[in-house]
């Protein structure tokens, strides 16, 4: 099995109208699957874009790259808030309209025009006094490696997944937000020569550093963190660790007021004595959330680490 990340989770100008139409020919030549099927005054009966995106040109490759980027960085609820800020249709999907609207905003605010709402664009939107209702606009990205890596040495085997979390909180009042991470899963061993009727052996109890001393079974999510290190993810009152910290704009640790949260985790088993013919199966699931001190959960992401292999 392969690991799957739950990702949820938008233009340069030309004064030459004929050039603009030529560059946008592909864009207007067929209906946009993200728009309702309606008649309009646009090209080939497709409703014309609002003026906010008409004056901006991105190549198809740039648009597609921006769509992928924004989908990765913003969960659906955050995309709707971004779209609301840009005064476009609030679909919660990363689409062409969002990429072009982001590019238009970048162009008018002297930012790099690429349609990708990264940290600089995110900060500009938050600093823009003309945009309201943006307090909970958050970048929330999770980068999950593909599968579980197996390393053998000294008579034992390490079987570890890997992911990184990066969250950009609203500047100005980011101390009002905290991150929380939750975990559950099933890790099992099938012994050599097992028949279909042989039950798998659960290895969840080997996760002794988890709260409760075990990996909770699916779907019983418990708060994640290594209790032996006092390292429960995202608690501002806790000590910063290399894999669990808040930082400021200069990447200096600031647990109390840092506006960026960074985390890294390697879920799995270490020091396992393995035998030929054993089959290990991993299905470890995670929920990450950003909580506001009064409004509760304002952003969330789901992801997992899955793999299976024969020793």
Secondary structure, DSSP 4 states (H G I P E B T S, - for coil): -----------B--S-HHHHHHHTHHHHSS--TTS-----SSGGGPPPPPHHHHT-B--HHHHHHHHHHHHHH--HHHHHHHHHHTTS---SS--HHHHHHHHHHHHHTT---SS---HHHHHHHHH-TT--S-TT--EEEEEE-SS-EEEEETTEEEEE--EEEEEEPPTTSGGGEEEEEEEEEEEEEE-TT--TTSPPEE-GGG-TTSTTSSPPPTT--EE-EEGGGTEETT-TTSPPBTTEEEE-TTS-B-TTT-SEEEEEE--EEEEE---TT-EEEEEEEEEEEEEETTTEEEEEEEEEEEEEEE-
